[in-house]
């Protein structure tokens, strides 16, 4: 069994070292055969062992009333028939802290599997109907190549896409508000946030929590520290994968 591991890099915010260091972390923490793919608009500096794909193939439309379902390129990527079997999509701004082999080899996702954000106050979220955030995080997507339900909901009807791009503006809110029956969640201790912590109080941040598989540096709705600006343990750990 071979897993296809995908990541996306476009624009100038993140350098090739993000891709290369993520790849090296996967070698250490995923001890089953995998192919590592980078979907990008610029492959300068990316290791030769990494398979490159043009991100233009996965472009998404602008909504009629402005905006787009931001980062829904991920959904186009994980449903591309060129990737067979299990697919693991990873954001490039993360640290893999713990061996992931057993879960990825033994679990067979039946849907699109994403993170149930542990730093979100669920009661507050539900009371405000998700208008101030979302309980879903797509920094990790684990699925299989023929699962198309989420793709069909987002992209098959242009009117619906226009609505999602206007109301939700991004993939995570669209998944949370529209696709709840078409997704499932990764185990609770798969991922936490460097900037947001691992519980709703957000009192404990910038920690190394090796009981989790992954530390995220996701800053979509939070003005947090980027991975390349991190200090202490995070900086040392990331640079060790050069």
VOBA-1610 file (N, C-alpha, C; in pm, whole numbers, padded with zeros to 5 digits, always signed):
BEGIN
Unk+00084-00119+00000Unk+00000+00000+00000Unk+00088+00125+00000Unk+00058+00217-00088Unk+00129+00345-00096Unk+00028+00457-00072Unk+00064+00549+00016Unk-00018+00668+00039Unk+00038+00783-00044Unk-00050+00858-00106Unk-00010+00981-00173Unk-00023+01096-00074Unk+00089+01162-00045Unk+00091+01278+00044Unk+00101+01403-00042Unk+00007+01495-00024Unk-00001+01615-00105Unk+00021+01738-00019Unk+00084+01839-00077Unk+00087+01971-00015Unk+00075+02076-00125Unk+00033+02196-00087Unk+00016+02306-00181Unk+00104+02423-00140Unk+00168+02485-00238Unk+00246+02606-00213Unk+00230+02700-00332Unk+00179+02821-00302Unk+00171+02919-00410Unk+00199+03058-00351Unk+00234+03149-00439Unk+00270+03282-00394Unk+00410+03284-00334Unk+00440+03392-00261Unk+00576+03413-00210Unk+00584+03408-00057Unk+00473+03383+00010Unk+00474+03387+00157Unk+00562+03277+00216Unk+00558+03157+00157Unk+00632+03043+00210Unk+00737+02999+00108Unk+00857+02971+00159Unk+00966+02931+00072Unk+00966+02780+00049Unk+01056+02736-00039Unk+01069+02593-00068Unk+01110+02513+00054Unk+01176+02575+00152Unk+01220+02502+00271Unk+01099+02445+00347Unk+00984+02510+00336Unk+00864+02457+00401Unk+00829+02319+00343Unk+00835+02308+00213Unk+00802+02182+00146Unk+00908+02077+00178Unk+01034+02114+00166Unk+01142+02018+00188Unk+01145+01966+00331Unk+01125+02054+00427Unk+01129+02012+00566Unk+01007+01928+00603Unk+00891+01959+00544Unk+00774+01875+00565Unk+00798+01735+00510Unk+00855+01729+00393Unk+00888+01600+00332Unk+00982+01520+00422Unk+01084+01583+00476Unk+01178+01513+00564Unk+01111+01466+00692Unk+01016+01543+00743Unk+00942+01500+00861Unk+00857+01377+00829Unk+00798+01374+00712Unk+00718+01257+00672Unk+00806+01132+00665Unk+00926+01146+00616Unk+01018+01032+00610Unk+01041+00976+00750Unk+01054+01063+00848Unk+01080+01021+00986Unk+00958+00959+01054Unk+00839+01011+01024Unk+00722+00979+01106Unk+00614+00898+01034Unk+00634+00870+00907Unk+00539+00786+00833Unk+00620+00673+00770Unk+00621+00559+00838Unk+00711+00449+00800Unk+00640+00345+00714Unk+00562+00393+00620Unk+00503+00309+00517Unk+00531+00378+00383Unk+00529+00304+00274Unk+00561+00367+00146Unk+00467+00482+00112Unk+00523+00591+00065Unk+00439+00703+00022Unk+00507+00775-00094Unk+00424+00843-00172Unk+00470+00936-00273Unk+00436+01076-00226Unk+00532+01165-00233Unk+00514+01301-00183Unk+00502+01396-00302Unk+00391+01470-00304Unk+00360+01558-00416Unk+00350+01703-00368Unk+00400+01796-00445Unk+00381+01938-00418Unk+00309+02001-00536Unk+00196+02063-00508Unk+00117+02135-00608Unk+00152+02282-00593Unk+00213+02341-00696Unk+00273+02472-00677Unk+00277+02553-00806Unk+00303+02682-00790Unk+00327+02770-00906Unk+00475+02799-00924Unk+00560+02742-00836Unk+00704+02767-00845Unk+00778+02656-00772Unk+00847+02572-00846Unk+00916+02458-00784Unk+01065+02484-00760Unk+01109+02609-00772Unk+01249+02641-00747Unk+01288+02603-00604Unk+01394+02527-00590Unk+01446+02491-00459Unk+01383+02369-00395Unk+01281+02312-00458Unk+01215+02194-00402Unk+01294+02069-00438Unk+01310+01979-00343Unk+01392+01859-00361Unk+01348+01777-00482Unk+01445+01714-00546Unk+01417+01635-00667Unk+01328+01514-00638Unk+01328+01464-00514Unk+01247+01347-00480Unk+01098+01378-00474Unk+01062+01505-00474Unk+00923+01547-00459Unk+00860+01563-00598Unk+00744+01506-00617Unk+00674+01511-00745Unk+00600+01644-00756Unk+00622+01715-00864Unk+00567+01850-00882Unk+00444+01847-00974Unk+00342+01925-00937Unk+00222+01943-01019Unk+00192+02092-01028Unk+00143+02134-01143Unk+00109+02274-01166Unk-00022+02308-01095Unk-00019+02409-01009Unk-00138+02444-00933Unk-00249+02500-01022Unk-00213+02545-01141Unk-00315+02599-01232Unk-00422+02495-01264Unk-00386+02369-01259Unk-00482+02261-01286Unk-00594+02260-01183Unk-00568+02313-01064Unk-00664+02306-00954Unk-00722+02444-00920Unk-00722+02534-01017Unk-00772+02669-00992Unk-00921+02667-00958Unk-00963+02764-00881Unk-01103+02773-00838Unk-01162+02904-00889Unk-01293+02909-00910Unk-01353+03030-00966Unk-01372+03140-00862Unk-01381+03262-00910Unk-01424+03374-00828Unk-01576+03372-00819Unk-01628+03401-00701Unk-01772+03404-00685Unk-01834+03524-00755Unk-01956+03510-00798Unk-02026+03616-00871Unk-02038+03744-00789Unk-02051+03729-00656Unk-02070+03844-00567Unk-01942+03876-00490Unk-01831+03828-00540Unk-01702+03856-00477Unk-01651+03739-00395Unk-01520+03735-00377Unk-01460+03631-00297Unk-01451+03498-00369Unk-01414+03397-00293Unk-01404+03261-00344Unk-01412+03167-00225Unk-01428+03039-00250Unk-01418+02943-00141Unk-01269+02917-00122Unk-01206+03004-00045Unk-01060+03010-00033Unk-01003+02876+00014Unk-00899+02833-00050Unk-00826+02706-00031Unk-00907+02584-00073Unk-01016+02602-00145Unk-01088+02483-00194Unk-01013+02414-00307Unk-00897+02469-00346Unk-00807+02394-00434Unk-00774+02258-00373Unk-00775+02252-00241Unk-00747+02127-00171Unk-00846+02018-00212Unk-00971+02055-00224Unk-01075+01957-00259Unk-01056+01909-00402Unk-01019+01999-00491Unk-00991+01957-00628Unk-00870+01864-00633Unk-00772+01890-00548Unk-00651+01808-00549Unk-00679+01667-00498Unk-00747+01655-00384Unk-00767+01521-00325Unk-00866+01437-00403Unk-00937+01496-00496Unk-01030+01419-00580Unk-00978+01400-00722Unk-00854+01440-00748Unk-00795+01419-00879Unk-00769+01269-00900Unk-00823+01210-01006Unk-00806+01065-01026Unk-00662+01020-01049Unk-00570+01113-01069Unk-00429+01071-01084Unk-00372+01019-00952Unk-00437+01055-00840Unk-00394+01007-00709Unk-00485+00892-00668Unk-00429+00774-00657Unk-00509+00655-00626Unk-00494+00616-00480Unk-00599+00553-00427Unk-00592+00500-00291Unk-00604+00608-00185Unk-00535+00587-00073Unk-00540+00682+00037Unk-00463+00809+00001Unk-00521+00922+00043Unk-00460+01052+00016Unk-00452+01130+00147Unk-00335+01181+00177Unk-00314+01265+00294Unk-00266+01401+00246Unk-00347+01503+00267Unk-00308+01639+00229Unk-00267+01714+00355Unk-00151+01778+00350Unk-00095+01850+00465Unk-00065+01994+00428Unk-00105+02088+00513Unk-00054+02224+00499Unk+00096+02223+00525Unk+00167+02313+00461Unk+00313+02310+00475Unk+00362+02376+00603Unk+00277+02455+00669Unk+00321+02522+00792Unk+00278+02440+00914Unk+00343+02325+00933Unk+00315+02238+01046Unk+00441+02163+01085Unk+00438+02111+01208Unk+00545+02024+01257Unk+00485+01889+01293Unk+00544+01782+01241Unk+00500+01647+01275Unk+00586+01600+01393Unk+00522+01572+01504Unk+00593+01547+01629Unk+00600+01400+01667Unk+00514+01318+01613Unk+00496+01183+01664Unk+00471+01088+01548Unk+00516+00965+01564Unk+00497+00866+01458Unk+00349+00850+01424Unk+00323+00850+01295Unk+00186+00849+01245Unk+00153+00718+01173Unk+00244+00625+01173Unk+00236+00509+01086Unk+00114+00422+01113Unk+00090+00390+01238Unk-00016+00295+01270Unk-00152+00346+01223Unk-00184+00470+01254Unk-00315+00525+01215Unk-00329+00531+01063Unk-00230+00585+00995Unk-00241+00603+00851Unk-00244+00470+00775Unk-00181+00370+00830Unk-00178+00240+00762Unk-00304+00158+00791Unk-00359+00170+00913Unk-00469+00083+00952Unk-00607+00145+00932Unk-00617+00276+00939Unk-00749+00339+00926Unk-00783+00362+00780Unk-00904+00327+00743Unk-00952+00348+00606Unk-01065+00450+00609Unk-01037+00575+00572Unk-01141+00678+00580Unk-01257+00647+00487Unk-01378+00670+00537Unk-01496+00648+00454Unk-01549+00777+00394Unk-01495+00891+00441Unk-01537+01022+00393Unk-01414+01112+00385Unk-01438+01240+00371Unk-01332+01339+00381Unk-01306+01361+00530Unk-01185+01331+00576Unk-01154+01333+00718Unk-01066+01453+00750Unk-01114+01537+00843Unk-01045+01663+00874Unk-01031+01677+01026Unk-00980+01792+01069Unk-00956+01818+01211Unk-01081+01880+01274Unk-01120+01829+01389Unk-01219+01895+01473Unk-01141+01982+01571Unk-01139+02111+01545Unk-01045+02203+01611Unk-01060+02200+01763Unk-00958+02154+01837Unk-00973+02144+01981Unk-00969+02278+02053Unk-00923+02383+01987Unk-00911+02514+02049Unk-01041+02595+02039Unk-01145+02540+01978Unk-01270+02612+01956Unk-01367+02583+02070Unk-01429+02687+02122Unk-01535+02673+02221Unk-01663+02633+02148Unk-01701+02507+02161Unk-01813+02456+02082Unk-01945+02522+02121Unk-01964+02549+02250Unk-02089+02612+02293Unk-02103+02752+02233Unk-01994+02829+02234Unk-01996+02962+02175Unk-02021+02954+02024Unk-01957+02858+01962Unk-01972+02840+01818Unk-02115+02809+01781Unk-02176+02715+01852Unk-02314+02676+01822Unk-02411+02788+01854Unk-02386+02863+01961Unk-02477+02971+01998Unk-02479+03082+01894Unk-02368+03096+01822Unk-02359+03201+01720Unk-02369+03145+01578Unk-02416+03023+01567Unk-02440+02960+01438Unk-02318+02961+01347Unk-02201+02954+01409Unk-02078+02946+01330Unk-02035+03075+01265Unk-02103+03187+01297Unk-02072+03312+01228Unk-01938+03371+01270Unk-01887+03331+01388Unk-01762+03388+01437Unk-01646+03291+01429Unk-01663+03184+01358Unk-01556+03087+01346Unk-01609+02956+01293Unk-01528+02854+01307Unk-01569+02722+01258Unk-01503+02615+01343Unk-01568+02504+01355Unk-01513+02393+01431Unk-01431+02299+01347Unk-01413+02331+01219Unk-01343+02244+01125Unk-01213+02311+01082Unk-01109+02231+01070Unk-00982+02281+01018Unk-00930+02181+00914Unk-00901+02233+00795Unk-00858+02147+00684Unk-00708+02149+00661Unk-00631+02183+00765Unk-00485+02177+00752Unk-00438+02035+00725Unk-00518+01938+00770Unk-00496+01797+00736Unk-00624+01743+00675Unk-00612+01679+00561Unk-00724+01607+00500Unk-00678+01465+00471Unk-00751+01369+00522Unk-00722+01227+00497Unk-00845+01167+00431Unk-00828+01111+00313Unk-00944+01061+00239Unk-00897+00954+00140Unk-00984+00916+00051Unk-00947+00823-00055Unk-00991+00881-00189Unk-00927+00838-00294Unk-00932+00910-00420Unk-01070+00918-00484Unk-01156+00824-00460Unk-01285+00824-00529Unk-01397+00891-00450Unk-01365+00948-00333Unk-01470+01013-00254Unk-01494+01154-00307Unk-01612+01176-00366Unk-01639+01301-00439Unk-01753+01383-00379Unk-01812+01340-00268Unk-01933+01407-00219Unk-01909+01555-00189Unk-01800+01586-00120Unk-01773+01726-00087Unk-01743+01805-00215Unk-01666+01748-00304Unk-01639+01814-00432Unk-01770+01848-00504Unk-01861+01752-00508Unk-01988+01774-00578Unk-02068+01887-00515Unk-02070+01895-00383Unk-02145+02000-00315Unk-02087+02138-00346Unk-01955+02150-00344Unk-01893+02281-00361Unk-01889+02325-00506Unk-01861+02234-00598Unk-01830+02276-00734Unk-01933+02241-00841Unk-02026+02149-00814Unk-02116+02104-00920Unk-02221+02207-00959Unk-02253+02299-00870Unk-02357+02397-00898Unk-02298+02536-00878Unk-02289+02614-00985Unk-02225+02745-00978Unk-02299+02840-00886Unk-02432+02832-00882Unk-02509+02920-00793Unk-02472+02891-00648Unk-02462+02762-00613Unk-02424+02728-00475Unk-02283+02776-00446Unk-02191+02758-00540Unk-02054+02805-00520Unk-02052+02956-00495Unk-02129+03032-00574Unk-02138+03176-00553Unk-02186+03209-00413Unk-02284+03132-00366Unk-02339+03153-00232Unk-02234+03124-00125Unk-02164+03012-00137Unk-02062+02976-00038Unk-01949+03078-00037Unk-01908+03124-00155Unk-01797+03219-00162Unk-01836+03353-00101Unk-01965+03387-00106Unk-02013+03513-00049Unk-02036+03501+00102Unk-02096+03391+00145Unk-02133+03376+00286Unk-02018+03327+00373Unk-01942+03230+00324Unk-01843+03163+00407Unk-01699+03198+00370Unk-01677+03231+00245Unk-01550+03283+00194Unk-01432+03186+00198Unk-01443+03076+00270Unk-01332+02983+00280Unk-01378+02840+00292Unk-01284+02749+00275Unk-01317+02606+00276Unk-01365+02559+00413Unk-01298+02599+00521Unk-01330+02544+00652Unk-01474+02577+00693Unk-01515+02702+00675Unk-01653+02739+00710Unk-01754+02670+00619Unk-01717+02650+00494Unk-01807+02580+00403Unk-01824+02435+00446Unk-01714+02370+00482Unk-01723+02233+00531Unk-01810+02224+00655Unk-01790+02319+00748Unk-01861+02315+00876Unk-02010+02341+00858Unk-02045+02439+00775Unk-02184+02482+00764Unk-02264+02406+00659Unk-02196+02348+00562Unk-02268+02288+00449Unk-02244+02138+00437Unk-02125+02092+00473Unk-02085+01954+00441Unk-02071+01866+00565Unk-02140+01898+00672Unk-02118+01825+00797Unk-02147+01676+00786Unk-02239+01638+00698Unk-02273+01496+00683Unk-02175+01425+00589Unk-02095+01500+00519Unk-02002+01441+00422Unk-01858+01436+00473Unk-01837+01475+00599Unk-01702+01472+00655Unk-01700+01390+00783Unk-01582+01347+00822Unk-01561+01286+00952Unk-01434+01345+01010Unk-01403+01308+01135Unk-01295+01377+01204Unk-01180+01283+01240Unk-01061+01340+01236Unk-00941+01272+01281Unk-00947+01250+01432Unk-00871+01155+01485Unk-00870+01135+01630Unk-00837+01263+01706Unk-00889+01275+01826Unk-00881+01399+01903Unk-00738+01450+01919Unk-00643+01361+01940Unk-00507+01406+01965Unk-00419+01400+01840Unk-00480+01423+01726Unk-00402+01432+01603Unk-00328+01565+01594Unk-00398+01676+01622Unk-00338+01807+01597Unk-00383+01911+01698Unk-00292+02003+01727Unk-00323+02122+01806Unk-00255+02242+01741Unk-00283+02360+01790Unk-00231+02482+01730Unk-00124+02546+01817Unk-00012+02578+01757Unk+00096+02650+01826Unk+00045+02784+01879Unk-00036+02853+01799Unk-00083+02986+01835Unk-00213+02987+01913Unk-00294+02883+01900Unk-00426+02882+01963Unk-00438+02782+02077Unk-00338+02699+02094Unk-00339+02603+02203Unk-00411+02474+02168Unk-00452+02402+02272Unk-00516+02273+02252Unk-00648+02263+02327Unk-00701+02377+02372Unk-00830+02382+02439Unk-00888+02521+02421Unk-01019+02539+02441Unk-01083+02668+02411Unk-01028+02787+02489Unk-00972+02765+02607Unk-00924+02878+02688Unk-00808+02953+02623Unk-00731+02885+02539Unk-00614+02943+02473Unk-00511+02998+02572Unk-00510+02947+02692Unk-00416+02996+02792Unk-00277+02934+02774Unk-00271+02815+02717Unk-00143+02749+02698Unk-00110+02744+02550Unk-00022+02834+02508Unk+00016+02843+02367Unk+00168+02833+02356Unk+00214+02812+02232Unk+00357+02801+02199Unk+00423+02680+02264Unk+00344+02577+02294Unk+00397+02461+02365Unk+00434+02348+02270Unk+00526+02265+02314Unk+00552+02137+02248Unk+00471+02031+02320Unk+00378+01969+02250Unk+00291+01867+02309Unk+00310+01736+02231Unk+00409+01657+02266Unk+00444+01539+02186Unk+00341+01428+02189Unk+00236+01442+02273Unk+00128+01344+02268Unk+00040+01363+02145Unk+00054+01477+02078Unk-00016+01502+01952Unk+00075+01465+01836Unk+00016+01425+01724Unk+00095+01395+01606Unk+00150+01521+01540Unk+00070+01628+01542Unk+00103+01745+01461Unk+00080+01874+01540Unk+00170+01969+01523Unk+00153+02105+01573Unk+00130+02196+01452Unk+00016+02264+01450Unk-00023+02349+01338Unk+00018+02494+01361Unk+00051+02562+01254Unk+00075+02706+01257Unk-00028+02773+01167Unk-00153+02740+01190Unk-00261+02790+01105Unk-00309+02924+01160Unk-00303+03027+01076Unk-00333+03162+01124Unk-00444+03231+01045Unk-00534+03153+00988Unk-00637+03213+00904Unk-00720+03318+00977Unk-00758+03290+01101Unk-00845+03382+01175Unk-00776+03430+01303Unk-00646+03429+01304Unk-00573+03464+01426Unk-00437+03520+01388Unk-00403+03633+01443Unk-00276+03698+01408Unk-00164+03635+01488Unk-00127+03515+01453Unk-00030+03438+01530Unk+00108+03439+01467Unk+00198+03370+01533Unk+00337+03360+01488Unk+00347+03260+01374Unk+00413+03301+01266Unk+00439+03210+01156Unk+00552+03114+01193Unk+00555+02999+01127Unk+00655+02899+01158Unk+00796+02953+01139Unk+00819+03031+01035Unk+00954+03083+01012Unk+00993+03191+01113Unk+00899+03240+01193Unk+00928+03338+01298Unk+00930+03276+01437Unk+00904+03147+01446Unk+00898+03080+01576Unk+01037+03077+01640Unk+01039+03069+01774Unk+01164+03063+01849Unk+01164+02937+01935Unk+01273+02916+02008Unk+01278+02807+02104Unk+01266+02671+02040Unk+01188+02584+02103Unk+01180+02445+02060Unk+01130+02433+01917Unk+01032+02515+01877Unk+00974+02504+01743Unk+01077+02538+01636Unk+01152+02643+01658Unk+01256+02683+01562Unk+01362+02573+01550Unk+01408+02522+01663Unk+01510+02418+01662Unk+01460+02291+01594Unk+01336+02254+01624Unk+01281+02131+01565Unk+01267+02146+01414Unk+01211+02258+01370Unk+01190+02279+01226Unk+01323+02281+01152Unk+01420+02352+01206Unk+01549+02362+01138Unk+01625+02229+01137Unk+01593+02140+01230Unk+01660+02010+01232Unk+01622+01924+01113Unk+01516+01962+01041Unk+01472+01885+00924Unk+01520+01947+00793Unk+01623+02030+00800Unk+01681+02085+00680Unk+01747+01977+00598
//
